[in-house]
Amino acid sequence: MYLLNPVLSTENMNSTNRKNPFFSRIIERFSLNKKGSTKKTFHLSLTSAGSAIQYQPGDCVGVLPSNDPAEVNEILQALQHKGSEFVVDPENNAPISLSAYLTRASNLQKTHPSLLKMAQEHSSTQIVPDPEAPMRPVELFAKMSRIAIPLSDIPRLFLPQLPRFYSIASAQVQYPEEIHLTVALASFESRGRKRYGVASRFLCLDAIVNETPIPIYLQPSRSFILPADSNASIILVGCGTGIAPLRAFLQHRVSTHAKGRNWLFFGERHRSSDYYYEDFFEALRQQKTLRLDLAFSRDSAEKIYVQHRMWEQRRDLWAWLQEGAYLYVCGDAQNMAIDVDSTLIRIAIDQGSMTDDEARRYLKKLRADKRYLLDVY
C-alpha cells in the first residue's frame, strides 16, 4: 500500500502506479444533476499540477479511496483498539497504524473468509453466508462477542483495498494541469442501513475541496482511443457517466481542429435534470461541430433509449459507417451495450441488405479493424 506523504518525490513526479500514486486534490466539484433528478452525479476537477502525468483521451485514472470513517471507528471499537497501534500491511510488509490500515489499506466492502469463519465461531447467533447479500466486515464484527485479537492477526482478517477506475472526462490539450471525472454517487441498503460505494463516497462526500489528498495514478487505454487520422468521422454512443471519455474525445477534436465529423448519441432519464454537460454539447451543435441525438427515457410515456435514436437515424448512421466512421460505445454493459449491438445488427440487415449472419460478421470485422470500440462496465 502507498504511504500517505503529501511531499512529492522525484519518482512520484515522473511516474505513477498503484504503489506510487500522485497525490492530487479536488479543485472543483459540482452536481451534474438539476432539481428534480433521481440521481446524484458529480463533475470533479482534480489537479495534476506538479506531476508529469500525460494522458490521452480514452485513458483512465485509478483512485485509491479511503474508507468510511464511521465504519472504521465501529471496527476499532469492536477490536478494542484506539487505532494508534501499529500493524504490518501485508501488501508491502511495512508498518502502518491500525487506523490508517483500516482507512486506506483494507477492503471494508467485502469479507475475507477468515473473518467470516471467526464470526461464525464467536457469534451468539448462527451466521449463514448469503451469496446474494454477503455481510460486510463491520456487520460481522457487530455480531461477534468481544474477543481479544492479537494485532499481528488483524491484517489477516481483511482483503486488500482495491483501486477504482474512472474514465478521464477531459482532454489534456485543453486542460493541461487538470483531470476531470464524472462520478455517480453509488448508494444501497444493507441490513437496514444506507451505504455508499467506497470511492464515490470518498470523492463526492468525504473529500474536502482543495484539502484532502486524492491518491491517483494513470491507467492508459490500449484500445479505446481516437483514430490516428483526424479526418476520420466518429460516432459516439454513451449513457449516464459513460459520457466521460466521449466528452474528452470531443474536447480533443475541437482543440486540435480535427476535420473529421462528430456525432453523439447521449441518453439519460430527464432532459431538464440529467443532461450532463449540456452547455458544452449544445455549443458544439450550434457551431455545427457536432451532430447530436438525445434520448431521455423518462420524458415520454414510451421509454426512449439511445438504440431507438440510432434506429431512427439508421440511414445516415449506415452511410457514415460505409464511409469509414469509427463507432465508440461507453456505459452499461448488461443492457445498453447489448441493445446497441443488436440495433447495429438490425441496421446492417435493413440498410446493408445483409442476412443475420452477414450482419454479425460485419460487426465482427468492424471490431477487428478497431472501428467498433467499447468501454463498458
N, C-alpha and C positions, 0 to 999 in steps of 0.2 A: 504494500500500500504506500502511496505517496506520503511525503512528510509535508505538513502544512507550514510553509515558510513563505511569507509574502515578499521576501527579498529574492529577486531573480538572479539565478546563477547564469554564467555564460552558456552552459549546456542548455538550461531552460529556455534561453532566448533564441537558440538556434535549432532546437528540435523539441518536439513534444510527443509523448506517448503516455500510456496509462500510468506508468511509474514515475514519469517526469512531466507532469502537466504544466500548462501555463496558467497562472492564477489571474484570471480575468475578473472583471466586476461588471455588474449591470449598470449601464449609464442611462438607460431609458426603458420603461416598462409601462404598457398601457393595454387596456382591453380592446380587442378587435370586435367585440360584440356590443351592440347598442341596446337601449332599453327594450325590454320585452323578449330578449333572447333566452332560450332554454340552455344555452351553452356558456362556457367560460373559457375563452380562448384569448391568449395574450401574445402581443408582439414584444420581443425583448431585443434590445441592442446591447451587445457585450463589447467591451473594449478589447482590441488586440494590440494597442499601443505598447511598445516595449518588448514585443515578441517579434519573431521572424516568421510568423505563420503566413504562408502564401497558399491561398485556397482558390479553387476554380468552381464555377457554377456546377452544381451536382454533388459537391463534396459534403461531408457531414462533420459534425464535431461530437466527440464523446464527452459527456458531462459526468463528473464523479460527484454524486449528490451526497448530502448529509441527511441522516435520518431525522424523523420527527422527534424534537426534544422531549415531548411529553412521553413518548414510548420509551425513550432512553431512560428517563427518570423512573418510570414504572419498573423497568427491568433492574435498574440499580437498586431500588428498594427491595425487590424480590431477592436479589443476590446478597442483600445486606452489606453493600459496599457504598462508599462515598463517591467513587469514580476517580479519585486521585491516585489510587493504587495502580501499579504497572503490571501489564501482561505482555506476552510476546506475540506479535502479529505473525501468524503462520505464513502469510503471503510473502513476507520479506525477512522473516526471522529477526525482526527488530523490536525493541521495547517500545511500548506506547501506553499512555494512560488508559485505564479501563473506560473512562468516559469518552475519550477520543476514539478508542477502538469501537465502542458501540455506536458512536455517532457517524463515523466515516468508513470503517473497515468491515463492519458486519452487515449481513443481509437480514433486515427485520421484516421482510415481506414473506420470505419462505423459511420453512423449518428444516433444520438439519435432523436426519434420522436419529442421531444421538440424543438430541433434546427431546424428541418425541418419546423415545424409549425411557428416558429419565422421568418425563412427566407421567407416563403410564405407570411407572413403578412407585411414584411418590404422590399420586393423586388419590383423594378420598372417593372420587367418582370415576367410573370407567371411561376411558378415552378411546373412542373408536375412530380411526382415521376416515375422513370423508374426502374422497378424491375431488368431488365437485366443489367443496368448500373447506379446503385444508386450513388448519388452525395456524395462526401467526405465532411467532415466539412469545410475544407479550401476552397472548391469550393462554398459552400453555403455562407460563410462569404464574399466571393468576390462579390456575387450578392446582398448582403444586403446593404441598406443605413446605414450610420453611426448612431448608436443609443447607448445611454448610458445604459449599462447593469450592474446592481449592482454586486460587487464582490461576494456577497453571492449567487447570482443566477448562476454564471458561471459554477460551477461543475454540475449543473442540466442539462446542455446542452450537456454533453458528456457521452458516455458509458465508462465503466472502461477498462483500458488496460488489455489484457489477456496474459498469458504466451504462448510461443510457445515451442512445444516439439520436441526433436531430439533424435533419437536412438544413443546410445553411440557406437562409432566405434572402441573401443579399449578394451582390456582385462586388468583389474587392476593387475592381476598376472604378466603381462609383463610391464605395465606402472603404478607403484604404486602411483605416485603423478601426474598423468595426466588423462584428459578426452578428447578423440578425437571425433570430429564431422565431418560429411560430409554434407556440406551445399550448396544447389543450390541457386544462387542469382536470386530471382524471380523479374521479371520486366514486366510492362504492360503499355499500353497507356490509359490515362484517360483525355478525352476532350482536346486532343492536347498536353498533357504533359506526359513525361515519368515518371512513378512512380515505386517504388520498394516495395517489401514485407518488412514490418516493421522490422522483426527480421533478415532476411537475409541481408538487407541493413546495419543494425546496426553491425552485426557480420563480414560481408565481406568488407564493405566500410568505415564505420564511426569509428569503434573501433580502437584505436591505440595499436599496439602490445606492450605488457609489460607495458602499462599505463592505459588504460580505464578499470574501474571496470565492470565486467560482472556478474550481479546477476543470480545465478543458484540454482536449488535445485533438489534433486534426485526424480525420479518417477519410483519406482521399477516395473518390469514386473511381472505379476501374471501367465502368460501362455506362453509367447514367450521365453522359456528358454531351455537350453541344457538338454538332457536326464540325469537322475541321474547315469545311467550306462555308464561309459566312454568307454566301449567296444562296445556300440551300434553304428551303422553306421548312418550318417546323409547326407541328400540330401538338398542342399541349392539352392534356386532359387531367384535371385534378379536382378533388373534393375535399372540403374541410382543410385540415392542416397540410394536406397534400399539395396545397398551393405554394408551399415554401420554396422548393427548388425551382418551380416554374417562374416565380417572381424573380429569382436570381437569374434564370436564363434570359428573361426579357430585359432586366436591367443591364445585363452584359451586352445584349444585342443592340440596345438603344445607345449605350455609352460608347460602343465601338463602331457605331454607324454601319452595322451589318445590313446588307441589302436584301437578304432573304425575307420572305413573307412570314408573318407570325399569326397564329390562330389559337385562341384559347377557349376551351370548354371548361367552365367552372361551375361546381354545384355545392349548395348548402341548403339550409332549411328555409330561411326567410330573407328576402332581399333587404327589407327595412332594418334588420338587426344582425344579419350574418354574412354580409357581403364584404369579405376581408379585402383590405387594400383597395377599396372601391375607387378612391380618388386617382390612384396610380393607373389602374386599368382603364378607367373612363377617359383619362387624359390621353392615353395611348390610342384609344379608339377614336377620339376626336381628331387626333393628329394623323389618323389613318395609318398608324404604325402597327395596329393590332386589329384583327378580326375577332370579335368576341361573341360567344354564345353562352348564355347563363341558364342554369336550371335550379330553381328554388322549390324544393319538393313540397313544402307546406303552404305555398301561396295559392294553391288551386285545389279544387275538390279531388282531382286526379293527380296523384303524385308524379312529378316530372323529374327525371334524373338526367345526368349527362349523356347516357346512352340514347335517350329519347331525342335529345338535341342532335346528336350525331346522326341518327337515322333520318331526322328531318332534313339535314344538310348532306345527305348521302351522295348526291350527285357531285357537289363541289369537293367533298371530302375525298371521294374516289379519284377525282381528277387531280387533286393535289398529290395523292399517293402515286399516281401514274407518272406524275411529273418529277418524282424523286423526293417528296417531302419525308421528313423524319417524324415519327409519332412517339410521344412520351406520355406515359400514364403514371400518375402518382397518387397514392391514397390507400383506401381499404382493399385488402387482398381477398377477403372472403366473399364480398358481394360486388362492389363496384368494378374491380378489375375483371372479374369473371363475366359480368354483364357487358362490359365494354368489349371484351374479346368476342363474345357471342354476337354482338352487334356488328363488329367488323366482318365476321364470317357472313352474316346476312347481307351486308353491303357488297361484299365481294361477289356473292351469288346474284344479287339484284342488279348491280351496276357492271359487274365484270362477266356476267353470263356464265358463271362457274358452277360446277357441281359442289356439293358439300365437301367432298374430299379434296377437290381442287382448291377451294377456298381455304381449307385448313393448311394445305401445302403452301399456299401463297403467304399466309401469315407466318408459317414456319420459316420461309425464306426471308421475309422481312426481318425476323429476329436474327437469323444467321448473318444477314447483311448489316446488322446493327442499326436498322432503321425503325424498329419497333422495340422500344426500350421501356422497362418497367422498374419503378421504385415503389414497391407495395409492402404493406405491413399489417 
